[in-house]
Amino acid sequence: MPPLLTLNDLTLGLGKEILFKEVTLVLQPQDRLCLIGRNGTGKTTLFKVIAGLVEPDSGERTVQQGKRIGLLPQEPDFAGVPNVRTYIQAGLPETEQEETWRVDAMLDAMSLDGGTDPQTLSGGEARRAALGATLIGEPDILLLDEPTNHLDLPTIEWLEDFLEKFRGAFILISHDRTFLKRLSTACLWLDRGKIRRLDDRFSRFNSWTDEILRQEEVALAKLDKVIAQETEWSHKGISARRTRNQGRLRNLHAMRGDRASLVKQMGNAALETERGEISGKQVIVAKHISKTFPGLGRPIVKDFSVRILRGDKVGLIGPNGAGKTTLLKLLTKDIEPDSGTVRHGTNLTPLIIDQKRESLDSSLNLRETLTSTSHVVVQGRERHVIPYLKDFLFTDTQIHQPVRSLSGGERNRLMLAKAFLQPSNFMILDEPTNDLDMETLDLLQELLTNFDGTVLLVSHDRDFLDRIVTSTIALEGDGTATEYAGGYSDYLVQKANGPQTRTASSSNRATPKKPQVIKQERGSGPGSAAKLSYKHERRLEQLTKLIATLEDTIPELEATLASDTLYARDPEKFNRTAKDLDAARDELHNAEEEWLEIEAMREGSG
C-alpha cells in the first residue's frame, strides 16, 4: 500500500536559525504518531509544512492523490466568522458545502450552539468548535496540535475513543501523557533540528531519549572541554528530574495510603471535637455548603463538607460547567455559599495561578521581568537571578534576551518563575497545565511536590493529577461533590466500586514520612530489619546519618546566603556557597531516594 504522505530532506529556517534540517518522514495508513519536542523547536511549523500551509526552504513533500489533510490549530482563528455553524461548515470540502445535516450532527456531537458568536466561546468551547471544523471534512490524515488543551475529561475520553476508531493516520502534538500512552504506536522526536523515530509506544519515549542523550554525552566527553561545555544540552537536567521524581512518587503513594485508610464521612461531632486537636494544622473546613445560581435550574454544589489540612494537595475534577471553579471560589472564600460555612486556618498566604495567567512586558529581558536587581528572594532566602532562571530551564544566552523572543512554552515557564517568587503556603491553581510543554510540566510537578504547603488544583490532565494530588474531589454536574483518596486513577477504581461519600475527617492522619522519623519507628521493634542483607543494613545506617547531617548543613548554608550584604562583600563566597547548597540538596535528594529503595526492599521481603 503506498504511503499517504512523504517528506524528503525538508529544511526550513527562520531568519538565521534553522528550525529543522533534512527531515524525512513516511506516513503510512493507520499510523498513530506523536510528535514530541521542546517548545520553540518547530513542531507547529512542521505541521503547517505537512499541511501545505508553509513552503520549506528545500526538500520535497508528496501527498497521495485525493487524500485530505485536516489540521487542528493550537489557536483557532475566529476573525470575521459570524457564528459557530459557519466556522464548522467551512471545514467541509467545497463540493460538500450543501450537506448541512453534517454540520448539525457535528454541532450535536460537540455540544455547541451553532448560532453563538465564536468570539464569546470559552476555552473548552473554542477547542470543541475547532475540533468540529477539523473532523467534519473526514480527512485521511489528522494533524492535531495540543487537542486536549481546555477540554474537560469526558470530551478528552470521547476524542480518545474517536481516534482509536479513526481509519486514517494521525500525528499528535500533546503534553497529555495519558492521551499519548493510550493512542500513539510510534514517536517522532524533533530535537535540535533533527527528527528521530521510535517505533514503539510513548511509554518507552523517556528511556529511549535518555539513552540517546547518554550516548551523546559520552561522545562529547571525547571532545575539547570548552566545546563540550558550549554544546551541553539542558535535557541532562530533565533526565535528572525524572529520576528524582521517582522517589517522590513513592512518597506520594505512601501518603495516599494513609489518606485512604482514614477517609470517612465527616459528621458534626467529629468536626467539633477535632478542631482543638488540629489547631494550627487545618487550612479549610467546609461544612454542608451549597450554592445555586439563579436561572441555572440545578445546584452547582449541594451539601458538601470537607476538611483540608496543611500539606494536602487536592485535585478538583469534573466536566466543563460542573462547578469546579465555583467550588474553588467557595473553598477560598472568594464567594459565599447559600448555606453552610467555610472556615480558614490562621496565617494563610495564598498564591493564585489562574487560567489567564499573568501578562509579561515583551520589551523587558528575562532578568528584568523578575527583578530590578541581580537577586530574587525564594522561600525566604536570597538567590542570584541567573541560577534561579536556570532552574526554569533557561540558558545563559536567553536570560538577557527580550521576552518577545520566547516561544509560548518558554513564556509560560517565565510566568511560573515569576509567580513562584511570591511567598505562599497555600497555592490555588486553575488549569495550570494548559499550553505547557512536557519539560515545563515536569518542572511544575517538581515545584509542587517540593512545596510543603497546601495545594488546591483544578485540572483535566490525568497523569499530572496522578503525580501530584493526595486526594481528588469529583464534581458530577448535578451538585454532587465527592472526595476520593488518591489521584485520577484511584478515583476511577473507587468510583467503580460503588457510590460512597468519602469526605475526609481525621486528626490522626499521618504526615509524609521523613527518613529520620522512619528510623525511629523501625528501631522500635526487635528483629525488624532481619530480612535485609548486612550490606543493605550497613548502607541504610550510613544513609540515615548522611541525611541527618545534610538536613543540618542545608539550613546553615541557606542562612549564609540570606545575608543582605554577602554578595556585595564577597561575591566569590556567595557563589561558592550557592554551589555548595545546590550540591547538598542534590546529595540529599539522592540519599533519600536510595534510602526509600532499600526500605522498599524490606517491605517487599516482609
Summary of the structure (lengths in Angstrom):
residues: 606
radius of gyration: 26.3
end to end distance: 55.9
largest distance: 81.9
contacts: 1829
relative contact order: 0.09
helix: 44%
strand: 20%
